[in-house]
Amino acid sequence: MSLNSPALTEPGSPLIAFKKAAFQLGAETVFPRLTWSWRPGEQWAVLGPNGGGKSLFVQAIQGGLTRLQGEVEYGFTAAPGDWRAGDGDLAPEAAIVEVSPRLQRELARQESAYYQARWHSSEEQGSRTVGDFLSQASVERISPYELNARRSAPKVFARARRQYVAWLGLAPLMRRKLSFLSNGEQRKILLARALLESPRLLILDDPYGGLDVATRKRLATVISQLMRRGVRVLVATSRVEEIPDGATHVLLVNRNKVAAQGLKAEVLDMALTRRLLGGKTPRPAAVRSLAPHSQRSDGGRPVIELVDVRVEARGKTILKDITWTVREGERWALSGPNGAGKTTLLSLIQGDHPQVYAQNIRWFGAAATSTQSLWKTRQSIGWMSPELNLHYPVDWPCLEVVCSGFFNSIGLYHGCAVAQRAAARRWLRRMGLSQVANRPFGALSTGMQRLVLLCRAAVKQPRLMILDEPCQGIDPENAAVILRAIDRLAEAPRTTLIFVTHHRGELPRCISHRLELRRGRIARAPGLAQA
């Protein structure tokens, strides 16, 4: 639906109504005796800590959980000529469109069979382009063999697509393959597709994850405009500051139950809300001034050395003239907008980019002379990233996920020594995750998965740790836990760190240096972190 078209509203009856409902999750009953409704004129947000049940509530709304008791009623009405249905009521699966980490995981798995596919597939192979993904045939699921397929007016669809592409800054991506996109870029194109589906209810689960500052501001404006036009938008988040200004009501969830519901101001003012979420994420001292142990490097041995690095792919320059030295004991913050080249730079440092042998790069004082030497080098690097989160097999027990950090594998395919398993258990205990050791990775919330992957990155006490947006999808309390854990790691004098974030307020105190990329170049000269 274009913003210039009239909003589609259903007068009178609730959009959704749960009446003493309860749902099943494995052997557990979740949201018992839930009574809740979305009435005309309301805009709701779902708020709660990691693992509290936000994503489960989203599944319940969409009919994705088995209902044990009670009733669930929907009031979605089809408009004349709607491509999704004939006249009458719309089914929830046709009326509700979701953008979430779960949906992004599904997209990633469809477009690339394994984590490194974007680097090792040719331009002729593999996934669709962004333009294909946002085409009318794809969005409206038009079969080329169906002669009389229902579809929107092509001119109306094209106008809406141009508008959403402009809103989200997607024009430079339209010819790119989906599997070559960064985490933030994937999130933006999923949002554009969702808007093109003209949803009666748009669900945004952790909508700002992986987005740079400019895109977050743009998305907040888009959400506000949609709400003003009458589109129902449900934002599920762990952060109070991400609740849209246009939201009128908040539903607070915790331990897979509804803890409170009502007017936004009233729920946010509750002591329970403050206890569970703690308000805004604290602004660590590293942003204002350097901690005492984070002074300028005393000239430690080089850990990573890049000289005049240049990467081109598919006729586009990704990185240009990158000269950067990371020394032992330095803790770097790496920043830059979506598409700046951060993912490519990190893939070179990790040694998993196909152009790595063509570059002037040294690890721990030596260049890679063979695949075997590069593999040995990678044993000294611990890392985590949103892409790893997307591609990690969901059925592996969390203890084995952590143990896989000893082998840099996605899944555990090696015998793990008793001492290694003990170290993995210690890290889970340090993060307050002892209870999930034997649970499947996919059974955890996205935030808890991040904590498990941090344990995986740290378990072998690597000489270099690369933490790519470790706080993405994390509530303020757990974000503080992660930042404190990173600071404890940095107390060891030789700890070397590259930390990536789009949030200046999510820097650990130990950060001593900063590098910013823009359009594939170093935007600021390397130096101490500034206030």
Secondary structure, DSSP 8 states (H G I E B T S, - for coil): --TTS------SS-SEEEEEEEEEETTEEEEEEEEEEE-TT--EEEE--TTSSHHHHHHHHTT-SEEEEEEEEE--B--TT-TT--SSB--HHHHEEEESHHHHHHHHHHH-SSTTHHHHS-TTSS--BHHHHTSHHHHTT--TT-TT-----HHHHHHHHHHHHHHHT-GGGTTSBGGG--HHHHHHHHHHHHHHT--SEEEEESTTTT--HHHHHHHHHHHHHHHHTT-EEEEEES-GGGS-TT--EEEEEETTEEEEEEEHHHHHTSHHHHHHH-SS----HHHHS--GGG-------EEEEEEEEEEEETTEEEEEEEEEEEETT-EEEEE--TTSSHHHHHHHHHT-STTGGGSEEEETTB---SHHHHHHHHTTEEEE-HHHHHHS-TTSBHHHHHHGGGTT-SS--S---HHHHHHHHHHHHHTT-GGGTTSBGGGS-HHHHHHHHHHHHHTT--SEEEEESTTTT--HHHHHHHHHHHHHHHTSTT-EEEEE-S-GGG--TT--EEEEEETTEE-S-SEE---
